[in-house]
Amino acid sequence: MFYTFSGKNIIICFMGLVLVSFIVLPCKAENAMPTTSEIITRLSEAAKQLKSFSAKLVQRKYFFLFNEEEVSSGKIFFESPDKMLINIEKPKTQILGCDGKKGWLYLPDIKQVQMMSIEGIKNRGASFMKFLINPSQYLQESNLSLLQVIQDGKDRILKLKVSNIDEKSKDADFLNLILWINESRPLPVMKLELTEACKDTVLYELSHVVYNPQFQPSLLKPSFPEGVEIVDY
C-alpha cells in the first residue's frame, strides 16, 4: 500500500500496477467479451513478460472519517523481479526504494533515511505494486466481476472489481480492488483503486509509461547525501 505523503500518514504505496506486459491483450473476436477465466489468464501471461517500466504516478487517498482527499504525485521505476524506486515530488519529496535485498525510505525534510527489510517496504509503501505486477494471483472467478466496458476510440477498457481479497492472508485489510485494464496497450492496467478495511480508498494512476527501459545501475541502488541520519527498522 502506498499511504499519503502528509503528516497524517507515512507512505502507503509499492510492489502492487505493474501488470506490465509486452503482449497486447487480445480478444478472441473483435467484439467478444472475455470471460473472467480469460481475463485472469491474460493478466498472468502479461506479468510473466514484465521486465521493467517507468511512469508518472498520481495517488489520491480519500480519508473516510475526515471526508478529505490528499493527492501525491511523482515517478515510479520498476525492474523485475523486485527492484523499484518511487520518487514522490509533491506535496513533499519522499523516496521509497528497494534493490531486491533491502528497502529504504528517504525523507529529505528531516534528513533521515529509514532502512528496512523488503517485507517492511511492502508494508510501509509498496503493497499496491503487487496488484500491478501480478494481480492474477489474487483473482478467482468467484470474486472477479466485470463492472463496465468502456469504448475509448479504438481502445476497449475493462473495469473490473475484485471482492474480499484473500481474506485468510495478511491482505485481508483490503476489502475491494478495482482495476481499469486497457486491452490495446502493452501495460494493461491503467489505474487501480483499493478500499481498505477502515473504508479509506486509494486510487493509483499511471501515465507516460515507458516500456522495457534500460536503467542506469545506480538508479535502483541506495544513495543519500552526506550527513543524513540512517535508522534501521
Sequence and secondary structure as in RCSB ss.txt:
>XXXX:A:sequence
MFYTFSGKNIIICFMGLVLVSFIVLPCKAENAMPTTSEIITRLSEAAKQLKSFSAKLVQRKYFFLFNEEEVSSGK
IFFESPDKMLINIEKPKTQILGCDGKKGWLYLPDIKQVQMMSIEGIKNRGASFMKFLINPSQYLQESNLSLLQVI
QDGKDRILKLKVSNIDEKSKDADFLNLILWINESRPLPVMKLELTEACKDTVLYELSHVVYNPQFQPSLLKPSFP
EGVEIVDY
>XXXX:A:secstr
    SSSS      B      SS    SSTT    HHHHHHHHHHHHHT  EEEEEEEEEEEETTTTEEEEEEEE
EEEETTTEEEEEEEESS EEEEEESS EEEEEGGGTEEEEE HHHHIIIIITHHHHHH GGGG  TTTEEEEEEE
EETTEEEEEEEEESTTTTSGGGGEEEEEEEEETTSSS EEEEEEEETTS EEEEEEEEEEES    GGGGS    
TT EEEE 
